[in-house]
Structure formats: structure tokens, C-alpha cells
Amino acid sequence: MKRYTHLTITCPDGESAEILTAFLSDYPFECFSDNTTEEGVVVETYMSPEDWAVCGEEATNIINDYGTLTQVKEIEDENWNAHWEQESFQPVDIDGVMMIRSSAHPAPSDPAVMDIIVSPTMSFGSGHHHTTRMMCRLIHASKPSGRALDVGCGTGVLSFVALKCGAQFVEAIDIDPWSTESAARAAELNGVAERIHIITGTVEAIEGETYDTIYANINRNIILGDIARYTAALNAGGSLYVSGFLSEDVEHITSAAAAHGLNLTTQLEEEGWVAIAFHKAE
């Protein structure tokens, strides 16, 4: 049976936990969960012992900036996702216009509320994080059409929102097989499986394809590293929506976008996290 290195981290508050999780997302951790206790916010995460041997020291230095590493232990593989969904996941109401829920929760009673079903994992994409909610707001306001790309799709929530808001077809890509498996299950639950193509891999897998809209809710470093690819894949007159970074990163993101001919059209901020929409000229 496969083994994992299980980390337990105590952060002083929710903001520290969110920033830490964003930084640790650059490393090969497989999932994250958090729980508020009297001592602070406890973050749990996992990676293979082989990966921990390579990057554990570097990750620990980052952890020490935002919290305390209280436990590191090796454990057997288990269905963490089912355990987390049963005990922690709650439906997310976004401004009364859409609900993000699992199949274990009832559908919204108001038929006017958009119903988004996810098969949640312990990572970004359940709708609970500020960045996911802001991206959902941007998609809902934009009324997308045509072809869309969801980079770092996670549970697929942004893809489903885009499809239910008007996009004709979405390609969703994520490097994590857990995420793409989760997105594939949820696509069936949302009745959109025929209109979505889910890929396990990096953005290089869509080389040569073009889209009317691109969504990238990842983190600053990946966005900056791949923005040239996003621009190349974006049709003239199309829109790029990005999030997963903090307010102090905005200047870096907007400068890189401008250098590739993208113009800022909308910026949202929630508790220090930012989501931005860019437009590519005709």
C-alpha cells in the first residue's frame, strides 16, 4: 500500500493559513484541509515520502514563516476525501445567485439559483476560498460564450460555472490526477460531461489550441511563467481571468499582462486576495 508523509501545521489565524497554503501549493502536496481550534487554524497536508525527502527542508522554512509544524508522520493511504467531505464540506452560497454543493446536500430551493455540484477534494475548488468565489463572480457577470480553457481546474467548479453561464465548450486541465478524476465525476453530476474535455497535465498539453476565454486560478509564479502561453492561446477579443495571488502581487501580474498586450478590465479583492480580468484587443 502506498505511504504518505502527513504534516500537521498550526497557524495563528485564518489569513496566515491561507497564505501558507498558497505558498505550499507550489510544492507536490496532494491536498490541504484546515480546521479552526482554540490554538489557531490547523492545516493538514500530504505528500509522498520521496517528495518530502527532496523539498521538505525548503517547505519547512516557509511553514515557519506562517505557523508551527507540529507533527510529521508517515501514514498508509486512505480515502481522505470521503472523510473530509462527510465531516467538513458545507455548501457555498455566492451572492444568492449560485450555490456550490456536493451531491450529499439538497439542491437550492429557488430554481433561479444556479446549482453547481462538485465532488470536492481537500484543495482549492470547493468554492470556500476567496479566489474561487471571486472567479465565480467574474464568470457570472461576463456571460461567457464560445470555447473556454480552465487551467488548474481542481474540482472543475469554474468550468461548470462557465458552462452554465453560456460557454459552449470547456477544456479543463490540472496536473493532479485526483483533481481531474474529481472534475470528471462532477461533470456527470452537472449534466455537462458532453461539453467538457478534462486533461491531466500542464498547459503545454493544449499547445496550438485557441479559446475565447481562459481561467487560471493558480498562483502568482505559475501565472507569470505561463502568461505568454495564455496570450498565445487566447483569441483576439477574448478575456483572461486570473486569481490565486495576493494584493501585493497585482503589479507583477498586471505588468506581465500589459507586456503581452492584455488590458485590465476588472479587479476584485477579498481579504487581501485578488482576481483580475484582462481583455485581448481585436
Phi and psi in degrees as GROMACS dihedral restraints (atoms count N, CA, C in turn):
[ dihedral_restraints ]
;  ai    aj    ak    al  type     phi  dphi    fc
    3     4     5     6     1   -66.4    20    10
    4     5     6     7     1   143.7    20    10
    6     7     8     9     1  -112.9    20    10
    7     8     9    10     1   155.9    20    10
    9    10    11    12     1  -133.8    20    10
   10    11    12    13     1   151.6    20    10
   12    13    14    15     1   -91.4    20    10
   13    14    15    16     1   120.5    20    10
   15    16    17    18     1  -104.3    20    10
   16    17    18    19     1   122.6    20    10
   18    19    20    21     1  -108.1    20    10
   19    20    21    22     1   136.5    20    10
   21    22    23    24     1  -117.6    20    10
   22    23    24    25     1   124.8    20    10
   24    25    26    27     1  -126.5    20    10
   25    26    27    28     1   132.7    20    10
   27    28    29    30     1  -107.2    20    10
   28    29    30    31     1   121.6    20    10
   30    31    32    33     1  -107.3    20    10
   31    32    33    34     1   151.6    20    10
   33    34    35    36     1   -68.0    20    10
   34    35    36    37     1   -27.3    20    10
   36    37    38    39     1  -157.7    20    10
   37    38    39    40     1   175.0    20    10
   39    40    41    42     1   -64.6    20    10
   40    41    42    43     1   -37.1    20    10
   42    43    44    45     1   -63.2    20    10
   43    44    45    46     1   -44.2    20    10
   45    46    47    48     1   -62.0    20    10
   46    47    48    49     1   -40.0    20    10
   48    49    50    51     1   -64.6    20    10
   49    50    51    52     1   -40.6    20    10
   51    52    53    54     1   -67.2    20    10
   52    53    54    55     1   -42.5    20    10
   54    55    56    57     1   -65.0    20    10
   55    56    57    58     1   -43.1    20    10
   57    58    59    60     1   -60.5    20    10
   58    59    60    61     1   -46.4    20    10
   60    61    62    63     1   -60.1    20    10
   61    62    63    64     1   -39.6    20    10
   63    64    65    66     1   -62.2    20    10
   64    65    66    67     1   -44.1    20    10
   66    67    68    69     1   -67.4    20    10
   67    68    69    70     1   -41.5    20    10
   69    70    71    72     1   -70.0    20    10
   70    71    72    73     1   -17.5    20    10
   72    73    74    75     1   -64.7    20    10
   73    74    75    76     1   -16.7    20    10
   75    76    77    78     1   -74.3    20    10
   76    77    78    79     1   -12.4    20    10
   78    79    80    81     1  -105.4    20    10
   79    80    81    82     1   164.1    20    10
   81    82    83    84     1   -78.6    20    10
   82    83    84    85     1    44.9    20    10
   84    85    86    87     1   -72.6    20    10
   85    86    87    88     1   143.9    20    10
   87    88    89    90     1   -91.9    20    10
   88    89    90    91     1   -23.0    20    10
   90    91    92    93     1  -168.8    20    10
   91    92    93    94     1   162.8    20    10
   93    94    95    96     1  -135.5    20    10
   94    95    96    97     1   145.1    20    10
   96    97    98    99     1  -140.4    20    10
   97    98    99   100     1   157.2    20    10
   99   100   101   102     1  -142.0    20    10
  100   101   102   103     1   154.3    20    10
  102   103   104   105     1  -147.8    20    10
  103   104   105   106     1   130.2    20    10
  105   106   107   108     1   -83.3    20    10
  106   107   108   109     1   127.8    20    10
  108   109   110   111     1  -128.2    20    10
  109   110   111   112     1   179.7    20    10
  111   112   113   114     1   -66.0    20    10
  112   113   114   115     1   -27.1    20    10
  114   115   116   117     1   -82.1    20    10
  115   116   117   118     1   -17.5    20    10
  117   118   119   120     1   143.5    20    10
  118   119   120   121     1  -154.0    20    10
  120   121   122   123     1  -102.3    20    10
  121   122   123   124     1   120.3    20    10
  123   124   125   126     1   -95.5    20    10
  124   125   126   127     1   120.7    20    10
  126   127   128   129     1  -104.9    20    10
  127   128   129   130     1   131.8    20    10
  129   130   131   132     1  -118.0    20    10
  130   131   132   133     1   140.1    20    10
  132   133   134   135     1  -152.0    20    10
  133   134   135   136     1   166.6    20    10
  135   136   137   138     1  -139.9    20    10
  136   137   138   139     1   149.2    20    10
  138   139   140   141     1  -154.9    20    10
  139   140   141   142     1   168.4    20    10
  141   142   143   144     1   -69.2    20    10
  142   143   144   145     1   148.4    20    10
  144   145   146   147     1   -57.6    20    10
  145   146   147   148     1   -32.9    20    10
  147   148   149   150     1   -65.1    20    10
  148   149   150   151     1   -43.7    20    10
  150   151   152   153     1   -67.1    20    10
  151   152   153   154     1   -38.3    20    10
  153   154   155   156     1   -64.1    20    10
  154   155   156   157     1   -35.6    20    10
  156   157   158   159     1   -64.0    20    10
  157   158   159   160     1   -30.4    20    10
  159   160   161   162     1   -82.5    20    10
  160   161   162   163     1   -46.8    20    10
  162   163   164   165     1  -116.8    20    10
  163   164   165   166     1     8.3    20    10
  165   166   167   168     1   -60.8    20    10
  166   167   168   169     1   -41.6    20    10
  168   169   170   171     1   -65.3    20    10
  169   170   171   172     1   -43.1    20    10
  171   172   173   174     1   -65.9    20    10
  172   173   174   175     1   -42.7    20    10
  174   175   176   177     1   -64.7    20    10
  175   176   177   178     1   -36.9    20    10
  177   178   179   180     1   -63.9    20    10
  178   179   180   181     1   -38.1    20    10
  180   181   182   183     1   -61.3    20    10
  181   182   183   184     1   -39.0    20    10
  183   184   185   186     1   -68.5    20    10
  184   185   186   187     1   -43.2    20    10
  186   187   188   189     1   -57.4    20    10
  187   188   189   190     1   -41.6    20    10
  189   190   191   192     1   -65.1    20    10
  190   191   192   193     1   -20.6    20    10
  192   193   194   195     1   -75.4    20    10
  193   194   195   196     1   -22.7    20    10
  195   196   197   198     1  -125.8    20    10
  196   197   198   199     1    -5.7    20    10
  198   199   200   201     1  -174.9    20    10
  199   200   201   202     1  -160.0    20    10
  201   202   203   204     1  -127.0    20    10
  202   203   204   205     1   127.4    20    10
  204   205   206   207     1   -78.2    20    10
  205   206   207   208     1   104.0    20    10
  207   208   209   210     1   -91.8    20    10
  208   209   210   211     1   -20.6    20    10
  210   211   212   213     1  -158.5    20    10
  211   212   213   214     1   138.5    20    10
  213   214   215   216     1  -132.1    20    10
  214   215   216   217     1   122.6    20    10
  216   217   218   219     1  -149.3    20    10
  217   218   219   220     1   156.0    20    10
  219   220   221   222     1   -93.6    20    10
  220   221   222   223     1   137.7    20    10
  222   223   224   225     1  -134.1    20    10
  223   224   225   226     1   161.6    20    10
  225   226   227   228     1   -76.5    20    10
  226   227   228   229     1   154.6    20    10
  228   229   230   231     1   -61.2    20    10
  229   230   231   232     1   142.3    20    10
  231   232   233   234     1  -154.9    20    10
  232   233   234   235     1   171.1    20    10
  234   235   236   237     1   -85.5    20    10
  235   236   237   238     1    78.1    20    10
  237   238   239   240     1   -62.5    20    10
  238   239   240   241     1   -37.0    20    10
  240   241   242   243     1   -62.1    20    10
  241   242   243   244     1   -45.1    20    10
  243   244   245   246     1   -62.5    20    10
  244   245   246   247     1   -41.8    20    10
  246   247   248   249     1   -61.2    20    10
  247   248   249   250     1   -46.0    20    10
  249   250   251   252     1   -64.8    20    10
  250   251   252   253     1   -44.1    20    10
  252   253   254   255     1   -61.8    20    10
  253   254   255   256     1   -42.1    20    10
  255   256   257   258     1   -66.1    20    10
  256   257   258   259     1   -37.8    20    10
  258   259   260   261     1   -99.6    20    10
  259   260   261   262     1   -25.7    20    10
  261   262   263   264     1  -121.5    20    10
  262   263   264   265     1   -33.7    20    10
  264   265   266   267     1   -70.9    20    10
  265   266   267   268     1   130.6    20    10
  267   268   269   270     1  -127.1    20    10
  268   269   270   271     1   148.8    20    10
  270   271   272   273     1   -59.3    20    10
  271   272   273   274     1   149.4    20    10
  273   274   275   276     1  -115.5    20    10
  274   275   276   277     1   120.6    20    10
  276   277   278   279     1   -95.7    20    10
  277   278   279   280     1   119.1    20    10
  279   280   281   282     1  -106.5    20    10
  280   281   282   283     1    99.6    20    10
  282   283   284   285     1    58.8    20    10
  283   284   285   286     1    20.7    20    10
  285   286   287   288     1    73.9    20    10
  286   287   288   289     1     4.4    20    10
  288   289   290   291     1  -106.4    20    10
  289   290   291   292     1   -20.3    20    10
  291   292   293   294     1  -149.5    20    10
  292   293   294   295     1   152.7    20    10
  294   295   296   297     1  -124.7    20    10
  295   296   297   298     1   132.2    20    10
  297   298   299   300     1  -106.2    20    10
  298   299   300   301     1   121.8    20    10
  300   301   302   303     1  -145.0    20    10
  301   302   303   304     1   168.3    20    10
  303   304   305   306     1   -95.7    20    10
  304   305   306   307     1   169.0    20    10
  306   307   308   309     1   -67.5    20    10
  307   308   309   310     1   -14.0    20    10
  309   310   311   312     1   -75.8    20    10
  310   311   312   313     1   -14.2    20    10
  312   313   314   315     1  -105.3    20    10
  313   314   315   316     1   151.0    20    10
  315   316   317   318     1   -68.3    20    10
  316   317   318   319     1   152.9    20    10
  318   319   320   321     1   -67.6    20    10
  319   320   321   322     1   156.6    20    10
  321   322   323   324     1   -60.2    20    10
  322   323   324   325     1   141.2    20    10
  324   325   326   327     1   -71.5    20    10
  325   326   327   328     1   -26.6    20    10
  327   328   329   330     1   -89.2    20    10
  328   329   330   331     1   116.4    20    10
  330   331   332   333     1   -63.8    20    10
  331   332   333   334     1   -16.6    20    10
  333   334   335   336     1   -76.8    20    10
  334   335   336   337     1   -15.6    20    10
  336   337   338   339     1   -82.7    20    10
  337   338   339   340     1   125.2    20    10
  339   340   341   342     1   -65.4    20    10
  340   341   342   343     1   129.4    20    10
  342   343   344   345     1  -102.4    20    10
  343   344   345   346     1   113.0    20    10
  345   346   347   348     1  -114.5    20    10
  346   347   348   349     1   118.8    20    10
  348   349   350   351     1  -105.9    20    10
  349   350   351   352     1   128.5    20    10
  351   352   353   354     1  -119.3    20    10
  352   353   354   355     1   155.3    20    10
  354   355   356   357     1  -104.1    20    10
  355   356   357   358     1    83.6    20    10
  357   358   359   360     1   -68.9    20    10
  358   359   360   361     1   146.6    20    10
  360   361   362   363     1  -119.0    20    10
  361   362   363   364     1   168.8    20    10
  363   364   365   366     1   -81.8    20    10
  364   365   366   367     1    64.3    20    10
  366   367   368   369     1  -159.4    20    10
  367   368   369   370     1   179.5    20    10
  369   370   371   372     1   -59.5    20    10
  370   371   372   373     1   143.2    20    10
  372   373   374   375     1   125.4    20    10
  373   374   375   376     1    -0.4    20    10
  375   376   377   378     1   -87.8    20    10
  376   377   378   379     1   -12.0    20    10
  378   379   380   381     1    98.1    20    10
  379   380   381   382     1   -10.4    20    10
  381   382   383   384     1   -77.0    20    10
  382   383   384   385     1   -26.9    20    10
  384   385   386   387     1   -78.8    20    10
  385   386   387   388     1   147.7    20    10
  387   388   389   390     1   -53.9    20    10
  388   389   390   391     1   -41.8    20    10
  390   391   392   393     1   -65.3    20    10
  391   392   393   394     1   -39.9    20    10
  393   394   395   396     1   -64.7    20    10
  394   395   396   397     1   -44.0    20    10
  396   397   398   399     1   -62.7    20    10
  397   398   399   400     1   -42.8    20    10
  399   400   401   402     1   -65.5    20    10
  400   401   402   403     1   -40.3    20    10
  402   403   404   405     1   -63.8    20    10
  403   404   405   406     1   -39.0    20    10
  405   406   407   408     1   -61.4    20    10
  406   407   408   409     1   -40.8    20    10
  408   409   410   411     1   -63.1    20    10
  409   410   411   412     1   -43.3    20    10
  411   412   413   414     1   -64.0    20    10
  412   413   414   415     1   -42.0    20    10
  414   415   416   417     1   -64.8    20    10
  415   416   417   418     1   -45.8    20    10
  417   418   419   420     1   -61.5    20    10
  418   419   420   421     1   -39.4    20    10
  420   421   422   423     1   -72.6    20    10
  421   422   423   424     1   -27.7    20    10
  423   424   425   426     1   -83.7    20    10
  424   425   426   427     1   -19.8    20    10
  426   427   428   429     1    49.7    20    10
  427   428   429   430     1    69.8    20    10
  429   430   431   432     1   -66.1    20    10
  430   431   432   433     1   160.3    20    10
  432   433   434   435     1  -145.0    20    10
  433   434   435   436     1   172.8    20    10
  435   436   437   438     1    70.8    20    10
  436   437   438   439     1  -149.8    20    10
  438   439   440   441     1   -95.9    20    10
  439   440   441   442     1   138.5    20    10
  441   442   443   444     1  -128.5    20    10
  442   443   444   445     1   155.2    20    10
  444   445   446   447     1  -122.8    20    10
  445   446   447   448     1   130.9    20    10
  447   448   449   450     1  -114.1    20    10
  448   449   450   451     1   104.4    20    10
  450   451   452   453     1   -91.5    20    10
  451   452   453   454     1   128.2    20    10
  453   454   455   456     1    69.2    20    10
  454   455   456   457     1    52.7    20    10
  456   457   458   459     1   -67.7    20    10
  457   458   459   460     1   -21.2    20    10
  459   460   461   462     1    57.5    20    10
  460   461   462   463     1  -128.1    20    10
  462   463   464   465     1   -74.4    20    10
  463   464   465   466     1    -5.3    20    10
  465   466   467   468     1    90.0    20    10
  466   467   468   469     1     8.0    20    10
  468   469   470   471     1   -60.4    20    10
  469   470   471   472     1   -41.4    20    10
  471   472   473   474     1   -66.9    20    10
  472   473   474   475     1   -35.9    20    10
  474   475   476   477     1   -61.5    20    10
  475   476   477   478     1   -44.0    20    10
  477   478   479   480     1   -68.1    20    10
  478   479   480   481     1   -39.1    20    10
  480   481   482   483     1   -62.5    20    10
  481   482   483   484     1   -44.9    20    10
  483   484   485   486     1   -60.3    20    10
  484   485   486   487     1   -45.2    20    10
  486   487   488   489     1   -64.8    20    10
  487   488   489   490     1   -39.3    20    10
  489   490   491   492     1   -78.4    20    10
  490   491   492   493     1   -13.9    20    10
  492   493   494   495     1   -94.6    20    10
  493   494   495   496     1    -5.0    20    10
  495   496   497   498     1   135.0    20    10
  496   497   498   499     1   -13.0    20    10
  498   499   500   501     1   -61.5    20    10
  499   500   501   502     1   141.9    20    10
  501   502   503   504     1   -81.6    20    10
  502   503   504   505     1   -36.8    20    10
  504   505   506   507     1  -153.8    20    10
  505   506   507   508     1   144.1    20    10
  507   508   509   510     1  -129.9    20    10
  508   509   510   511     1   135.6    20    10
  510   511   512   513     1  -102.3    20    10
  511   512   513   514     1   127.3    20    10
  513   514   515   516     1  -118.2    20    10
  514   515   516   517     1   130.8    20    10
  516   517   518   519     1  -132.7    20    10
  517   518   519   520     1   139.6    20    10
  519   520   521   522     1  -152.8    20    10
  520   521   522   523     1   144.8    20    10
  522   523   524   525     1   -75.7    20    10
  523   524   525   526     1   -18.3    20    10
  525   526   527   528     1   -95.0    20    10
  526   527   528   529     1   116.7    20    10
  528   529   530   531     1   -59.4    20    10
  529   530   531   532     1   -32.8    20    10
  531   532   533   534     1   -58.8    20    10
  532   533   534   535     1   -41.9    20    10
  534   535   536   537     1   -66.4    20    10
  535   536   537   538     1   -46.4    20    10
  537   538   539   540     1   -69.0    20    10
  538   539   540   541     1   -33.1    20    10
  540   541   542   543     1   -65.1    20    10
  541   542   543   544     1   -42.7    20    10
  543   544   545   546     1   -62.1    20    10
  544   545   546   547     1   -44.5    20    10
  546   547   548   549     1   -63.5    20    10
  547   548   549   550     1   -38.7    20    10
  549   550   551   552     1   -64.5    20    10
  550   551   552   553     1   -40.9    20    10
  552   553   554   555     1   -64.0    20    10
  553   554   555   556     1   -44.5    20    10
  555   556   557   558     1   -69.0    20    10
  556   557   558   559     1   -30.3    20    10
  558   559   560   561     1   -59.9    20    10
  559   560   561   562     1   -39.7    20    10
  561   562   563   564     1   -64.7    20    10
  562   563   564   565     1   -43.9    20    10
  564   565   566   567     1   -63.0    20    10
  565   566   567   568     1   -32.0    20    10
  567   568   569   570     1   -88.0    20    10
  568   569   570   571     1    -4.5    20    10
  570   571   572   573     1    71.0    20    10
  571   572   573   574     1    27.5    20    10
  573   574   575   576     1  -121.6    20    10
  574   575   576   577     1    13.7    20    10
  576   577   578   579     1   -58.4    20    10
  577   578   579   580     1   -28.8    20    10
  579   580   581   582     1   -75.3    20    10
  580   581   582   583     1   -14.5    20    10
  582   583   584   585     1  -114.8    20    10
  583   584   585   586     1    16.1    20    10
  585   586   587   588     1  -138.0    20    10
  586   587   588   589     1   138.6    20    10
  588   589   590   591     1  -117.4    20    10
  589   590   591   592     1   118.2    20    10
  591   592   593   594     1  -106.0    20    10
  592   593   594   595     1   127.7    20    10
  594   595   596   597     1  -122.3    20    10
  595   596   597   598     1   132.7    20    10
  597   598   599   600     1   -93.8    20    10
  598   599   600   601     1   114.2    20    10
  600   601   602   603     1   161.3    20    10
  601   602   603   604     1  -163.7    20    10
  603   604   605   606     1  -103.9    20    10
  604   605   606   607     1   175.9    20    10
  606   607   608   609     1   -62.9    20    10
  607   608   609   610     1   -18.4    20    10
  609   610   611   612     1   -62.5    20    10
  610   611   612   613     1   -20.9    20    10
  612   613   614   615     1   -68.1    20    10
  613   614   615   616     1   -17.5    20    10
  615   616   617   618     1  -106.2    20    10
  616   617   618   619     1    19.1    20    10
  618   619   620   621     1   -53.0    20    10
  619   620   621   622     1   128.1    20    10
  621   622   623   624     1    93.3    20    10
  622   623   624   625     1   -14.4    20    10
  624   625   626   627     1   -84.8    20    10
  625   626   627   628     1   155.0    20    10
  627   628   629   630     1  -130.8    20    10
  628   629   630   631     1   153.9    20    10
  630   631   632   633     1  -141.4    20    10
  631   632   633   634     1   155.7    20    10
  633   634   635   636     1   -84.4    20    10
  634   635   636   637     1   -26.1    20    10
  636   637   638   639     1  -143.3    20    10
  637   638   639   640     1   141.0    20    10
  639   640   641   642     1  -128.6    20    10
  640   641   642   643     1   133.9    20    10
  642   643   644   645     1  -115.5    20    10
  643   644   645   646     1   131.6    20    10
  645   646   647   648     1  -139.3    20    10
  646   647   648   649     1    94.4    20    10
  648   649   650   651     1  -103.5    20    10
  649   650   651   652     1    82.3    20    10
  651   652   653   654     1  -126.1    20    10
  652   653   654   655     1   -99.4    20    10
  654   655   656   657     1  -160.5    20    10
  655   656   657   658     1   167.5    20    10
  657   658   659   660     1   -53.8    20    10
  658   659   660   661     1   -48.6    20    10
  660   661   662   663     1   -64.1    20    10
  661   662   663   664     1   -42.0    20    10
  663   664   665   666     1   -68.8    20    10
  664   665   666   667     1   -41.6    20    10
  666   667   668   669     1   -59.9    20    10
  667   668   669   670     1   -47.4    20    10
  669   670   671   672     1   -64.1    20    10
  670   671   672   673     1   -37.8    20    10
  672   673   674   675     1   -70.5    20    10
  673   674   675   676     1   -28.5    20    10
  675   676   677   678     1  -111.6    20    10
  676   677   678   679     1     3.1    20    10
  678   679   680   681     1   -62.4    20    10
  679   680   681   682     1   -29.0    20    10
  681   682   683   684     1   -65.1    20    10
  682   683   684   685     1   -39.3    20    10
  684   685   686   687     1   -67.2    20    10
  685   686   687   688     1   -41.9    20    10
  687   688   689   690     1   -58.9    20    10
  688   689   690   691     1   -46.5    20    10
  690   691   692   693     1   -62.5    20    10
  691   692   693   694     1   -42.1    20    10
  693   694   695   696     1   -63.7    20    10
  694   695   696   697     1   -33.3    20    10
  696   697   698   699     1   -86.0    20    10
  697   698   699   700     1    -6.6    20    10
  699   700   701   702     1   -93.4    20    10
  700   701   702   703     1   126.5    20    10
  702   703   704   705     1   -65.1    20    10
  703   704   705   706     1   152.2    20    10
  705   706   707   708     1   -57.8    20    10
  706   707   708   709     1   134.9    20    10
  708   709   710   711     1    84.2    20    10
  709   710   711   712     1     1.3    20    10
  711   712   713   714     1   -85.8    20    10
  712   713   714   715     1   176.1    20    10
  714   715   716   717     1  -127.3    20    10
  715   716   717   718     1   140.7    20    10
  717   718   719   720     1  -113.7    20    10
  718   719   720   721     1   127.1    20    10
  720   721   722   723     1  -115.3    20    10
  721   722   723   724     1   125.0    20    10
  723   724   725   726     1  -130.6    20    10
  724   725   726   727     1   147.9    20    10
  726   727   728   729     1  -159.4    20    10
  727   728   729   730     1  -177.0    20    10
  729   730   731   732     1   103.8    20    10
  730   731   732   733     1    16.2    20    10
  732   733   734   735     1  -138.7    20    10
  733   734   735   736     1   169.5    20    10
  735   736   737   738     1   -99.1    20    10
  736   737   738   739     1   168.7    20    10
  738   739   740   741     1   -59.5    20    10
  739   740   741   742     1   -33.3    20    10
  741   742   743   744     1   -70.5    20    10
  742   743   744   745     1   -11.0    20    10
  744   745   746   747     1   -92.3    20    10
  745   746   747   748     1    -7.7    20    10
  747   748   749   750     1   -58.7    20    10
  748   749   750   751     1   -44.2    20    10
  750   751   752   753     1   -60.8    20    10
  751   752   753   754     1   -40.2    20    10
  753   754   755   756     1   -63.6    20    10
  754   755   756   757     1   -43.6    20    10
  756   757   758   759     1   -66.5    20    10
  757   758   759   760     1   -48.2    20    10
  759   760   761   762     1   -67.8    20    10
  760   761   762   763     1   -35.2    20    10
  762   763   764   765     1   -65.1    20    10
  763   764   765   766     1   -43.2    20    10
  765   766   767   768     1   -65.0    20    10
  766   767   768   769     1   -39.8    20    10
  768   769   770   771     1   -64.1    20    10
  769   770   771   772     1   -44.5    20    10
  771   772   773   774     1   -62.0    20    10
  772   773   774   775     1   -37.3    20    10
  774   775   776   777     1   -64.6    20    10
  775   776   777   778     1   -20.5    20    10
  777   778   779   780     1  -106.2    20    10
  778   779   780   781     1    16.4    20    10
  780   781   782   783     1    80.7    20    10
  781   782   783   784     1    22.7    20    10
  783   784   785   786     1  -104.5    20    10
  784   785   786   787     1   133.8    20    10
  786   787   788   789     1  -107.6    20    10
  787   788   789   790     1   131.3    20    10
  789   790   791   792     1   -68.2    20    10
  790   791   792   793     1   131.2    20    10
  792   793   794   795     1  -116.8    20    10
  793   794   795   796     1   -34.4    20    10
  795   796   797   798     1  -145.7    20    10
  796   797   798   799     1   140.7    20    10
  798   799   800   801     1  -136.4    20    10
  799   800   801   802     1   127.5    20    10
  801   802   803   804     1  -115.8    20    10
  802   803   804   805     1   149.3    20    10
  804   805   806   807     1  -139.8    20    10
  805   806   807   808     1   138.0    20    10
  807   808   809   810     1  -144.3    20    10
  808   809   810   811     1   111.9    20    10
  810   811   812   813     1    50.6    20    10
  811   812   813   814     1    44.6    20    10
  813   814   815   816     1    90.1    20    10
  814   815   816   817     1   -14.8    20    10
  816   817   818   819     1   -91.3    20    10
  817   818   819   820     1   148.5    20    10
  819   820   821   822     1  -130.6    20    10
  820   821   822   823     1   144.9    20    10
  822   823   824   825     1  -130.0    20    10
  823   824   825   826     1   137.0    20    10
  825   826   827   828     1  -131.7    20    10
  826   827   828   829     1   141.1    20    10
  828   829   830   831     1  -108.2    20    10
  829   830   831   832     1   133.6    20    10
  831   832   833   834     1  -119.1    20    10
  832   833   834   835     1   153.0    20    10
  834   835   836   837     1  -120.3    20    10
  835   836   837   838     1   137.6    20    10
  837   838   839   840     1   -99.5    20    10
  838   839   840   841     1   126.0    20    10
  840   841   842   843     1   -59.2    20    10
  841   842   843   844     1   152.7    20    10
